[in-house]
């Protein structure tokens, strides 16, 4: 059946109210080529179940078209908008058939306003003063500030996940092209001190472990395993190795006094031939400079955590004995 085209001034996504004001009949808005992600909203772009962060961004843009001024994005949705690391299961999950199901968008209001009950939205009622709300500079979307988002995630994340999230938010730039940190440790601390919010004990326990020089979630996990679980001295993070005053490498975790470093190898290090060759050359260079490098994998931080701690402790003690 032939469908009349929509007016040029109504790009998808669009609100039903805008379309009706532009003369689009109600029957056209019920046509099968249009998707209704939220009440009062239409778009040509149906949900893609295989896209997680991208789906969140798309649905945020769609909901923003009909979002009341009193509402703002918060919790896991705000984390995605700030491009901060959270467990993938907070964005989507698999149902009994194995298909992906998108998690609702987290949308907050300050009391006494009532939380949204719109389909596709998880409404949150928040006490005034318990969160700072800012406007994103690029698209004008209202969401909780990075520090407030971190503190609110105490009701959702484990202590380790809160440290990983905090590390990402306060990460200091290492290169000229790197963006500035989204928050400071002091801002996280002030957010943690606001009220008896859900998860307050976890966020206060996580706060002392947050550092500004961690470049990845796995580096954070490696540090927590060694220091908090293993009782080992805290290593330097992304330690710069200098040759003739020029940085030739950054070691993920390092004990410079022992010339001992730990490097995390993700799966791409094993499957990418070019990366594998680059790693070999890099390790040879560090060995020539006197560094002893231990390579760490995901299994070391999960099922082999105990043996991993023992290996590092043995290496630290062995180097100290030989140098004494």
MIGU-160047 format. One record per atom (N, C-alpha, C): residue number from 1; x, z, y. Coordinates in steps of 0.2 Angstrom, whole numbers, plus 2048, in hexadecimal, padded with zeros to 3 digits. Last residue first. Layout:
BEGIN
NUM/X/Z/Y
...
This chain:
BEGIN
324/95C/8EF/7D9
324/95F/8F6/7DB
324/966/8F7/7D9
323/958/8E3/7D5
323/95B/8E3/7DB
323/95E/8EA/7DD
322/953/8E5/7C8
322/959/8E1/7C9
322/95C/8E1/7CF
321/948/8ED/7CC
321/94D/8F0/7C8
321/954/8EC/7C8
320/940/8E4/7D3
320/943/8EA/7D7
320/949/8ED/7D3
319/93D/8DB/7C9
319/941/8D8/7CF
319/944/8DE/7D2
318/935/8E3/7C1
318/93B/8E0/7BE
318/940/8DE/7C4
317/92A/8E6/7C9
317/92F/8EC/7C7
317/935/8E9/7C4
316/924/8D9/7CB
316/927/8DD/7D0
316/92C/8E3/7CE
315/922/8D6/7BD
315/926/8D2/7C1
315/929/8D6/7C7
314/918/8E0/7BA
314/91F/8E0/7B6
314/924/8DC/7BA
313/90E/8DD/7C3
313/911/8E3/7C3
313/918/8E3/7C0
312/90A/8D0/7BE
312/90D/8D1/7C5
312/911/8D8/7C5
311/906/8D4/7B1
311/90C/8CF/7B2
311/90F/8D0/7B9
310/8FB/8DD/7B3
310/901/8DF/7B0
310/907/8DA/7B1
309/8F2/8D4/7BA
309/8F5/8DA/7BD
309/8FB/8DC/7BA
308/8F0/8CC/7AE
308/8F3/8C9/7B5
308/8F6/8CE/7B9
307/8EA/8D4/7A5
307/8F1/8D1/7A4
307/8F4/8CF/7AA
306/8DE/8D6/7AD
306/8E2/8DC/7AB
306/8E9/8D9/7A9
305/8D8/8C9/7AE
305/8DA/8CD/7B4
305/8DF/8D3/7B2
304/8D3/8BF/7A6
304/8DA/8C2/7A5
304/8DC/8C6/7AB
303/8C6/8BC/7AB
303/8C7/8BF/7A4
303/8CE/8C2/7A3
302/8CB/8BA/7BA
302/8C5/8BC/7B7
302/8C6/8C0/7B0
301/8D7/8B7/7BF
301/8D3/8BB/7C3
301/8CD/8BD/7C0
300/8DC/8AF/7B5
300/8E0/8B5/7B7
300/8DC/8BA/7BB
299/8D3/8A4/7B6
299/8D2/8A9/7B0
299/8D6/8AF/7B2
298/8D8/89D/7C1
298/8D1/8A1/7C2
298/8D1/8A6/7BC
297/8EA/8A0/7C2
297/8E4/89C/7C1
297/8DD/8A1/7C2
296/8FA/8A0/7CA
296/8F4/8A4/7C8
296/8EE/89F/7C7
295/90B/8A1/7C8
295/905/89D/7C9
295/8FF/8A0/7C6
294/918/8A8/7D1
294/913/8A9/7CC
294/90D/8A5/7CD
293/929/8A5/7D6
293/921/8A3/7D7
293/91D/8A4/7D1
292/936/8AA/7DE
292/933/8AA/7D8
292/92C/8AA/7D9
291/941/8A2/7EA
291/93B/8A5/7E8
291/939/8A5/7E1
290/94D/89B/7ED
290/94E/8A2/7EB
290/947/8A6/7E9
289/94D/88E/7F0
289/94D/893/7F6
289/94D/89A/7F4
288/94A/889/7E4
288/951/887/7E7
288/952/88C/7ED
287/93D/88D/7E3
287/942/88F/7DF
287/949/88F/7E1
286/937/884/7ED
286/937/88C/7EE
286/93C/88F/7E9
285/939/878/7E7
285/93C/879/7ED
285/93C/881/7EF
284/932/879/7DB
284/939/878/7DB
284/93C/87A/7E1
283/925/87A/7E1
283/928/880/7DD
283/92F/87F/7DC
282/924/86D/7E6
282/924/873/7EB
282/927/879/7E7
281/924/865/7DB
281/929/864/7E0
281/92A/86A/7E5
280/918/869/7D5
280/91F/86A/7D2
280/924/86A/7D7
279/90E/866/7DF
279/90F/86D/7DD
279/916/86E/7DA
278/90F/858/7DE
278/911/85B/7E4
278/912/863/7E3
277/90A/856/7D1
277/911/854/7D3
277/914/857/7D9
276/8FD/85A/7D3
276/902/85D/7CE
276/909/85C/7D0
275/8F8/851/7DC
275/8F9/858/7DE
275/8FE/85C/7D9
274/8F8/846/7D5
274/8FC/846/7DB
274/8FE/84D/7DD
273/8EF/849/7CA
273/8F6/848/7C9
273/8FB/848/7CF
272/8E4/855/7C9
272/8E6/850/7CE
272/8EE/84F/7CD
271/8E2/85F/7C0
271/8DF/859/7BF
271/8E1/853/7C3
270/8E8/86B/7C5
270/8EA/869/7BE
270/8E7/861/7BD
269/8E4/86D/7D1
269/8EB/86D/7D0
269/8ED/86A/7C9
268/8D6/86E/7D0
268/8D8/868/7D2
268/8E0/867/7D1
267/8D5/87C/7CC
267/8D4/877/7C7
267/8D7/870/7C9
266/8E1/885/7D5
266/8DA/883/7D3
266/8DA/87E/7CE
265/8ED/891/7D5
265/8EC/88A/7D3
265/8E5/889/7D1
264/8F5/89B/7E0
264/8EF/89A/7DD
264/8EE/892/7DB
263/904/8A3/7DF
263/901/89D/7E2
263/8FB/89C/7DD
262/90F/8B0/7E5
262/909/8AE/7E0
262/905/8A8/7E3
261/920/8B4/7E6
261/91A/8B1/7E9
261/915/8B0/7E3
260/92E/8BD/7EA
260/929/8BC/7E5
260/923/8BA/7E8
259/939/8C3/7F1
259/939/8BC/7F1
259/934/8BA/7EB
258/937/8D0/7F5
258/939/8CF/7EE
258/93A/8C8/7EC
257/933/8D0/802
257/939/8D4/800
257/93C/8D2/7F9
256/928/8C8/801
256/92E/8C5/804
256/934/8C9/802
255/91C/8C5/7F7
255/920/8CB/7F8
255/927/8C9/7FB
254/90D/8BC/7FA
254/914/8BC/7FA
254/917/8C3/7FB
253/901/8AF/7F7
253/903/8B7/7F8
253/90A/8B8/7F6
252/904/8A1/7FB
252/8FD/8A4/7FB
252/8FE/8AC/7FC
251/910/89B/805
251/90F/89E/7FF
251/909/8A2/7FF
250/913/88D/80D
250/910/893/80E
250/90E/896/807
249/922/883/812
249/91D/885/80D
249/919/88C/80F
248/92A/881/81D
248/92A/87C/817
248/925/87D/812
247/92C/883/82D
247/928/885/828
247/927/87F/823
246/93C/884/835
246/936/880/833
246/932/882/82D
245/948/88A/836
245/943/88C/83A
245/93C/888/83A
244/94F/886/82A
244/951/884/831
244/94B/884/836
243/941/88A/822
243/947/887/821
243/949/884/827
242/935/896/81D
242/939/893/822
242/93F/890/820
241/925/899/817
241/92C/899/815
241/930/894/81A
240/919/8A4/81C
240/91C/89E/81D
240/923/89F/81B
239/90C/8AB/811
239/913/8AC/814
239/916/8A6/815
238/8FE/8AE/80E
238/901/8A7/811
238/907/8A8/814
237/900/8BF/810
237/8FC/8B9/80E
237/8FE/8B3/812
236/90A/8CB/807
236/909/8C7/80D
236/904/8C1/80B
235/902/8D8/7FC
235/906/8D2/7FE
235/905/8CF/805
234/902/8E9/7FA
234/8FE/8E3/7FD
234/903/8DE/7FF
233/907/8EF/7EA
233/908/8EF/7F1
233/904/8E8/7F4
232/8FA/8F3/7DE
232/900/8F0/7E0
232/901/8F0/7E7
231/8EE/8F7/7D8
231/8F2/8FC/7DB
231/8F9/8F9/7DD
230/8E5/8EE/7D2
230/8EB/8EF/7CE
230/8F0/8F4/7D2
229/8DA/8EE/7DA
229/8D9/8EF/7D3
229/8DF/8F1/7D0
228/8DF/8EC/7E7
228/8DA/8F1/7E6
228/8DA/8F3/7DE
227/8EA/8E3/7E5
227/8EB/8E9/7E9
227/8E6/8EE/7E7
226/8E7/8D9/7DB
226/8ED/8DC/7DB
226/8ED/8E3/7DF
225/8D9/8D5/7DF
225/8DB/8D7/7D8
225/8E2/8DB/7D8
224/8DA/8D2/7EC
224/8D7/8D8/7EA
224/8D8/8DA/7E3
223/8E2/8C6/7EB
223/8E5/8CC/7EF
223/8E1/8D2/7ED
222/8DA/8BE/7E4
222/8E0/8BF/7E1
222/8E3/8C6/7E5
221/8CF/8BD/7ED
221/8CE/8C0/7E7
221/8D5/8C2/7E4
220/8D6/8B6/7F8
220/8D3/8BC/7F9
220/8D2/8C0/7F2
219/8D9/8AA/7F1
219/8DE/8AE/7F4
219/8DC/8B5/7F5
218/8CC/8A5/7EF
218/8D0/8A7/7E9
218/8D6/8AB/7EB
217/8C7/8A2/7FC
217/8C4/8A8/7F8
217/8C8/8AA/7F2
216/8D5/89F/807
216/8D0/89D/803
216/8CD/8A3/7FF
215/8DE/8A5/810
215/8DC/89E/812
215/8D6/89B/80D
214/8E0/8B3/81A
214/8DF/8B0/813
214/8DC/8AA/814
213/8E4/8BA/825
213/8E8/8B5/823
213/8E6/8B2/81C
212/8DC/8C5/829
212/8DB/8BF/82D
212/8E0/8B9/82A
211/8D3/8D0/81D
211/8D9/8CD/820
211/8D8/8C7/824
210/8CA/8DE/817
210/8CA/8D7/81A
210/8D0/8D6/81E
209/8CA/8EA/812
209/8CD/8E5/80E
209/8CD/8DE/811
208/8C1/8F2/819
208/8C9/8F4/81A
208/8CD/8EE/816
207/8B4/8ED/816
207/8B7/8EC/81C
207/8BF/8ED/81C
206/8AE/8F1/80A
206/8B2/8EB/80A
206/8B6/8EA/810
205/8A8/8FD/80D
205/8AE/8FD/808
205/8B2/8F7/808
204/89F/8F8/816
204/8A4/8FD/819
204/8AA/8FE/814
203/897/8F1/80E
203/89A/8ED/813
203/8A0/8F2/816
202/892/8FA/805
202/896/8F5/802
202/89A/8F2/808
201/88A/903/80D
201/890/905/809
201/895/900/807
200/880/8FA/811
200/885/8FD/816
200/88B/8FF/813
199/876/8F4/80A
199/87C/8F2/809
199/882/8F5/80D
198/86A/8F4/818
198/86B/8F3/811
198/872/8F1/80F
197/870/8FF/826
197/86D/8F9/823
197/86E/8F8/81C
196/86F/90A/82F
196/870/90B/828
196/86D/905/825
195/878/904/83E
195/873/907/83A
195/874/908/833
194/887/8FC/840
194/880/8FC/842
194/87B/8FE/83D
193/893/8FB/83B
193/891/901/83D
193/88A/902/840
192/895/8EE/838
192/895/8F2/832
192/892/8F9/835
191/898/8E9/845
191/891/8E7/841
191/890/8EB/83C
190/8A4/8EE/847
190/89E/8F0/84B
190/898/8EE/848
189/8AC/8E7/83E
189/8AB/8EE/83D
189/8A5/8F1/841
188/8AA/8DA/842
188/8A8/8DC/83B
188/8A7/8E3/83B
187/8B2/8DB/84E
187/8AA/8D9/84E
187/8A7/8DB/848
186/8BE/8DF/849
186/8BB/8E3/84D
186/8B3/8E2/84D
185/8C2/8D2/843
185/8C1/8D8/83F
185/8BD/8DE/843
184/8B8/8C5/84A
184/8BE/8C9/84A
184/8BC/8CF/845
183/8B2/8B4/846
183/8B1/8BB/848
183/8B8/8BF/848
182/8B7/8A8/844
182/8B0/8A9/846
182/8AE/8B0/848
181/8C6/8A2/84B
181/8C2/8A6/846
181/8BB/8A7/849
180/8C8/891/84F
180/8C9/898/850
180/8C5/89C/84C
179/8CD/883/844
179/8C9/886/849
179/8CA/88E/84A
178/8DD/87A/844
178/8D9/87F/841
178/8D4/882/846
177/8E6/873/84A
177/8E0/870/849
177/8DB/874/846
176/8F2/87A/84A
176/8EF/879/851
176/8E8/876/850
175/8F1/887/83D
175/8F3/880/840
175/8EF/87F/846
174/8EB/892/83A
174/8F2/892/838
174/8F5/88C/83B
173/8DF/89E/841
173/8E2/897/840
173/8E9/897/83F
172/8D9/8AC/837
172/8DD/8A9/83D
172/8DF/8A2/83C
171/8C9/8B0/831
171/8D0/8AC/830
171/8D3/8AA/836
170/8BE/8B7/831
170/8C3/8B9/836
170/8C9/8B5/835
169/8B6/8B1/828
169/8B3/8B1/82E
169/8B9/8B3/833
168/8BD/8B2/81C
168/8BC/8AC/81E
168/8BA/8AC/826
167/8BD/8C0/81A
167/8C3/8BD/81B
167/8C2/8B6/81E
166/8AF/8C2/818
166/8B2/8C5/81E
166/8B9/8C1/81F
165/8AD/8BC/80B
165/8AA/8B9/811
165/8AD/8BC/818
164/8B6/8C4/804
164/8B7/8BD/804
164/8B4/8BA/80A
163/8AF/8D0/805
163/8B6/8CF/808
163/8B8/8C8/809
162/8A3/8CD/7FF
162/8A3/8CF/806
162/8AA/8CF/809
161/8A8/8CC/7F2
161/8A5/8C6/7F6
161/8A4/8C7/7FD
160/8AC/8D9/7EF
160/8B0/8D3/7EF
160/8AE/8CD/7F3
159/89F/8DF/7F0
159/8A4/8E1/7F4
159/8AA/8DC/7F5
158/892/8D3/7EF
158/896/8D8/7EC
158/89B/8DA/7F1
157/883/8CF/7F9
157/88A/8CE/7F6
157/88D/8D4/7F3
156/877/8D4/7FF
156/877/8CF/7FA
156/87E/8CE/7F6
155/879/8DE/809
155/873/8DF/804
155/873/8DA/7FF
154/883/8D8/810
154/884/8DE/80C
154/87F/8E0/807
153/87F/8CF/819
153/880/8CD/812
153/882/8D2/80E
152/87F/8D5/825
152/879/8D4/822
152/87A/8D2/81B
151/88D/8D4/829
151/88A/8DA/827
151/883/8DA/824
150/88E/8C6/82A
150/892/8C9/825
150/88F/8D0/824
149/885/8C4/835
149/883/8C1/82F
149/887/8C4/829
148/88B/8CA/83F
148/885/8CD/83D
148/883/8CA/836
147/897/8C2/840
147/898/8C9/83E
147/891/8CC/83C
146/891/8B5/844
146/895/8B6/83E
146/895/8BD/83C
145/87F/8B8/849
145/886/8B7/84B
145/88A/8B8/844
144/871/8AF/843
144/875/8B5/844
144/87C/8B4/845
143/86A/8A1/84C
143/86C/8A4/846
143/870/8AB/848
142/863/892/852
142/864/89A/853
142/865/89D/84D
141/86A/883/857
141/866/887/852
141/868/88E/853
140/871/87A/85F
140/86C/87E/862
140/868/882/85D
139/87B/872/85A
139/874/86F/859
139/86F/874/85C
138/887/878/860
138/886/870/85E
138/87F/86E/85E
137/887/886/861
137/888/881/867
137/887/87A/866
136/879/890/85C
136/87F/88B/85A
136/880/886/85F
135/876/89F/863
135/874/898/863
135/87A/894/861
134/874/8AF/85B
134/877/8AA/860
134/875/8A3/85F
133/870/8C0/859
133/86E/8B9/858
133/871/8B4/85D
132/875/8CE/851
132/876/8CA/857
132/874/8C3/855
131/86C/8DB/84A
131/86F/8D5/849
131/870/8D2/850
130/866/8E7/84D
130/86A/8E7/846
130/86D/8E0/845
129/85E/8E6/858
129/865/8E9/858
129/869/8E9/852
128/84F/8E8/84F
128/853/8E6/855
128/859/8EA/856
127/84F/8E5/83D
127/84E/8EA/843
127/852/8E8/849
126/847/8D7/836
126/84D/8DB/838
126/84C/8DF/83E
125/840/8CF/829
125/83E/8D3/82F
125/844/8D8/831
124/840/8BF/823
124/844/8C5/823
124/842/8C9/82A
123/83A/8B3/818
123/83A/8B6/81E
123/83D/8BD/81E
122/83F/8A5/811
122/83F/8AC/80F
122/840/8B0/815
121/837/895/80F
121/83B/89A/813
121/83A/8A1/810
120/82F/88D/807
120/836/88B/808
120/83A/890/80C
119/821/891/811
119/823/88E/80A
119/82B/88C/80C
118/821/89F/81C
118/820/897/81B
118/823/896/814
117/820/8AB/821
117/81E/8AA/81A
117/81D/8A3/818
116/82B/8B4/82B
116/828/8AE/82A
116/826/8AE/822
115/827/8C5/831
115/82C/8C0/82E
115/828/8BA/82B
114/821/8C9/841
114/820/8C9/83A
114/824/8C3/837
113/828/8D4/84D
113/826/8CE/84B
113/826/8CD/843
112/82D/8E1/852
112/828/8E1/84D
112/825/8DA/84B
111/83C/8DB/849
111/836/8DF/849
111/834/8E0/850
110/842/8CB/84A
110/843/8D2/84C
110/83C/8D5/84C
109/844/8C0/83C
109/841/8C1/843
109/842/8C9/844
108/84C/8B3/832
108/84B/8BA/835
108/847/8BA/83B
107/84E/8AA/824
107/84C/8A9/82B
107/849/8B0/82D
106/856/8A1/818
106/855/8A8/81A
106/854/8A8/822
105/84E/895/80E
105/852/896/813
105/851/89E/816
104/84E/897/7FB
104/84A/896/802
104/84F/898/808
103/858/88D/7F1
103/856/893/7F3
103/853/893/7FA
102/854/87F/7E6
102/857/882/7EC
102/854/888/7EE
101/858/87D/7D6
101/852/87F/7DA
101/856/882/7E0
100/85D/871/7CA
100/85F/875/7CF
100/858/877/7D3
99/858/872/7B8
99/858/86F/7BF
99/85A/874/7C4
98/857/879/7AD
98/85E/877/7AF
98/85E/874/7B5
97/84B/87E/7AA
97/84C/878/7A7
97/853/875/7A9
96/84B/88B/7B0
96/84B/88B/7A9
96/84C/884/7A6
95/856/887/7BE
95/850/88A/7BB
95/850/889/7B4
94/864/88C/7C7
94/861/887/7C2
94/85B/88B/7BF
93/865/88D/7D9
93/866/890/7D2
93/863/88B/7CE
92/86D/88E/7E9
92/869/88B/7E5
92/86A/88E/7DE
91/873/897/7F2
91/871/891/7F5
91/86C/88E/7F0
90/878/8A1/7EA
90/874/8A3/7F0
90/871/89D/7F3
89/880/89B/7E1
89/87A/89D/7DF
89/875/8A0/7E4
88/88D/89A/7E7
88/888/894/7E7
88/881/896/7E5
87/892/8A8/7F2
87/890/8A5/7EB
87/88B/89F/7EB
86/899/8A2/801
86/895/8A6/7FE
86/894/8A3/7F7
85/8A4/89F/80F
85/8A3/89F/808
85/89E/8A4/805
84/89D/897/81E
84/8A0/89C/81B
84/89F/89C/813
83/896/88E/827
83/89B/88C/822
83/8A0/891/81F
82/88C/893/82E
82/893/895/831
82/898/892/82C
81/882/88F/826
81/883/88B/82C
81/889/88D/830
80/884/897/81B
80/885/890/81A
80/886/88D/821
79/881/8A3/821
79/888/8A2/81F
79/889/89B/81E
78/873/8A1/824
78/878/8A2/82A
78/87F/8A1/827
77/86F/8A2/817
77/86E/89C/81B
77/873/89C/821
76/871/8AF/813
76/875/8AA/810
76/874/8A3/814
75/86D/8B6/823
75/870/8B7/81D
75/873/8B1/81A
74/863/8AB/82E
74/867/8B1/82D
74/86A/8B1/825
73/85C/8A3/83C
73/85E/8A3/835
73/863/8A9/834
72/84E/8A9/845
72/855/8A7/845
72/857/8A7/83E
71/83F/8A9/850
71/842/8A9/84A
71/84A/8A7/84A
70/839/8A7/85C
70/83B/8AE/85A
70/83F/8AF/854
69/836/89A/85D
69/83B/89D/861
69/83E/8A4/85F
68/831/893/84D
68/830/897/854
68/836/899/857
67/835/883/847
67/837/88A/847
67/835/88E/84E
66/834/876/845
66/82E/87A/846
66/82F/881/846
65/841/871/845
65/83D/86D/849
65/836/871/84A
64/848/879/83C
64/849/87B/843
64/844/877/847
63/845/873/82F
63/841/879/831
63/842/87B/839
62/84F/869/830
62/848/867/82F
62/843/86D/831
61/85B/870/830
61/859/86B/836
61/851/869/836
60/85A/877/824
60/85A/87A/82B
60/858/876/830
59/85B/86C/81B
59/854/870/81C
59/854/874/822
58/868/868/81D
58/862/863/81E
58/85C/867/81F
57/86F/873/81A
57/870/871/821
57/86A/86C/822
56/86B/874/80C
56/86A/87A/811
56/86A/877/818
55/871/868/807
55/869/869/807
55/867/86F/80C
54/87E/86B/808
54/87B/865/80C
54/874/866/80C
53/880/875/7FF
53/881/877/806
53/87D/871/80B
52/87A/86D/7F3
52/879/874/7F5
52/87A/875/7FD
51/873/860/7EA
51/877/861/7F1
51/875/868/7F3
50/86A/85C/7E0
50/872/85D/7DF
50/876/85E/7E5
49/85E/85B/7E5
49/85F/861/7E2
49/867/862/7E0
48/859/856/7F5
48/85E/854/7F0
48/860/85A/7EC
47/848/854/7FB
47/84E/859/7F9
47/852/855/7F4
46/845/845/805
46/843/84B/800
46/849/84F/7FE
45/844/83F/814
45/849/841/810
45/847/847/80B
44/83A/83D/81E
44/83B/838/819
44/840/83A/813
43/830/84B/823
43/836/847/822
43/836/842/81D
42/827/857/82C
42/827/851/827
42/82E/84E/828
41/81E/867/82E
41/824/863/82E
41/824/85D/829
40/814/870/82B
40/814/86D/832
40/81A/869/833
39/81D/879/81F
39/817/878/823
39/818/875/82A
38/82B/870/819
38/828/876/81C
38/821/874/81F
37/82D/863/813
37/832/869/811
37/82F/86F/813
36/825/857/80F
36/823/85C/813
36/827/862/811
35/828/845/810
35/829/84C/80D
35/828/851/811
34/821/835/80F
34/823/83B/813
34/823/841/80F
33/81C/82C/806
33/823/82B/808
33/825/830/80D
32/80E/82F/804
32/813/831/7FF
32/81A/830/801
31/806/835/813
31/808/830/80E
31/80E/832/80A
30/801/83E/81C
30/800/840/815
30/802/83B/810
29/803/838/828
29/807/83E/827
29/806/840/81F
28/7F8/82F/828
28/7FF/82C/827
28/804/832/825
27/7ED/837/82A
27/7EE/834/823
27/7F5/831/822
26/7EF/83B/837
26/7F0/840/832
26/7F1/83C/82B
25/7F7/82E/841
25/7F1/831/83E
25/7F3/836/838
24/801/830/84F
24/801/82F/848
24/7FB/832/845
23/802/833/85D
23/7FD/82E/85B
23/7FD/82D/853
22/80A/83C/861
22/80C/835/862
22/807/830/85F
21/804/847/85D
21/804/846/864
21/806/83F/866
20/807/846/850
20/800/846/852
20/800/844/859
19/815/849/850
19/813/843/84E
19/80B/841/850
18/816/856/855
18/819/850/859
18/816/84A/857
17/80F/85D/84B
17/80C/85D/851
17/80F/857/856
16/818/85B/840
16/811/858/840
16/80E/857/847
15/828/858/845
15/823/85C/844
15/81C/858/844
14/835/84F/83B
14/831/850/841
14/82B/855/83F
13/846/84A/837
13/840/84D/835
13/83C/84E/83C
12/841/839/83C
12/841/83F/837
12/847/843/838
11/83D/835/84D
11/842/835/847
11/841/83B/842
10/832/82F/856
10/832/834/852
10/837/833/84C
9/833/823/85E
9/835/82A/861
9/834/830/85D
8/82D/819/857
8/834/819/858
8/837/820/85A
7/820/81E/84C
7/822/81C/853
7/82A/81D/853
6/820/818/83B
6/81F/81D/840
6/822/81B/847
5/816/80A/834
5/81C/80D/836
5/81B/813/83B
4/809/80B/828
4/80B/80A/82F
4/812/80D/831
3/80B/805/818
3/80B/80B/81C
3/80D/809/823
2/803/7FC/80B
2/807/7FB/811
2/806/802/815
1/804/800/7FA
1/800/800/800
1/804/800/806
